[in-house]
Amino acid sequence: MIYEVFRQEKKGAAFAHAGSVDAPDATFAEAFAREQYGRRQESEALWVVPRAAIHTVTDFADELNKTYHRVDGYSLKAKLKEARERAGTARAS
């Protein structure tokens, strides 16, 4: 069975995918993960998860159409231009 290993490099840091281990059960997977990703103290903590338990999420609902939550969805230049035009201080192009 394949287990995916996620490691935390420093306390408080985000976990990142470190790799995978092939083990007959969770006990062996933890031991293999400790040996490969924790033995030299390069990891603060490990998550060892069966690959079958990891699910891909691709469908994100945006019922309220709040595109400003995305970096590309809120145009600051357009908002500034609109505000300048309302204030009567628009620059001549």
KAJOGI-V516796 format. One record per pair of residues at least 12 apart in sequence whose C-alpha atoms are under 10 Angstrom apart, sorted by the first residue. I is the first residue (numbers start at 0). J is the second residue. If there is no record, write none. Layout:
# KAJOGI-V516796
i->I j->J
i->I j->J
This chain:
# KAJOGI-V516796
i->0 j->20
i->0 j->21
i->0 j->22
i->0 j->23
i->0 j->24
i->0 j->25
i->0 j->28
i->0 j->49
i->0 j->50
i->0 j->51
i->1 j->19
i->1 j->20
i->1 j->21
i->1 j->22
i->1 j->23
i->1 j->24
i->1 j->25
i->1 j->28
i->1 j->48
i->1 j->49
i->1 j->50
i->1 j->51
i->2 j->18
i->2 j->19
i->2 j->20
i->2 j->21
i->2 j->22
i->2 j->23
i->2 j->24
i->2 j->25
i->2 j->28
i->2 j->29
i->2 j->31
i->2 j->32
i->2 j->46
i->2 j->47
i->2 j->48
i->2 j->49
i->2 j->50
i->2 j->51
i->2 j->52
i->2 j->53
i->3 j->16
i->3 j->17
i->3 j->18
i->3 j->19
i->3 j->20
i->3 j->21
i->3 j->28
i->3 j->32
i->3 j->46
i->3 j->47
i->3 j->48
i->3 j->49
i->3 j->50
i->3 j->51
i->3 j->52
i->3 j->53
i->4 j->16
i->4 j->17
i->4 j->18
i->4 j->19
i->4 j->20
i->4 j->28
i->4 j->29
i->4 j->31
i->4 j->32
i->4 j->33
i->4 j->35
i->4 j->36
i->4 j->45
i->4 j->46
i->4 j->47
i->4 j->48
i->4 j->49
i->4 j->50
i->5 j->17
i->5 j->18
i->5 j->19
i->5 j->32
i->5 j->36
i->5 j->42
i->5 j->44
i->5 j->45
i->5 j->46
i->5 j->47
i->5 j->48
i->6 j->18
i->6 j->32
i->6 j->36
i->6 j->37
i->6 j->41
i->6 j->42
i->6 j->43
i->6 j->44
i->6 j->45
i->6 j->46
i->6 j->47
i->7 j->41
i->7 j->42
i->7 j->43
i->7 j->44
i->7 j->45
i->7 j->46
i->8 j->37
i->8 j->40
i->8 j->41
i->8 j->42
i->8 j->43
i->8 j->44
i->8 j->45
i->9 j->41
i->9 j->42
i->9 j->43
i->9 j->44
i->10 j->42
i->10 j->43
i->10 j->44
i->11 j->43
i->12 j->43
i->14 j->42
i->14 j->43
i->14 j->44
i->14 j->45
i->14 j->46
i->15 j->45
i->15 j->46
i->16 j->45
i->16 j->46
i->17 j->32
i->17 j->35
i->17 j->36
i->17 j->42
i->17 j->45
i->17 j->46
i->18 j->32
i->18 j->35
i->18 j->36
i->18 j->47
i->19 j->31
i->19 j->32
i->19 j->35
i->19 j->47
i->19 j->48
i->19 j->49
i->19 j->50
i->20 j->32
i->20 j->35
i->20 j->47
i->20 j->48
i->20 j->49
i->20 j->50
i->21 j->49
i->22 j->49
i->24 j->49
i->25 j->47
i->25 j->48
i->25 j->49
i->26 j->47
i->28 j->47
i->28 j->48
i->28 j->49
i->29 j->45
i->29 j->46
i->29 j->47
i->29 j->48
i->30 j->47
i->31 j->47
i->32 j->45
i->32 j->46
i->32 j->47
i->33 j->45
i->33 j->47
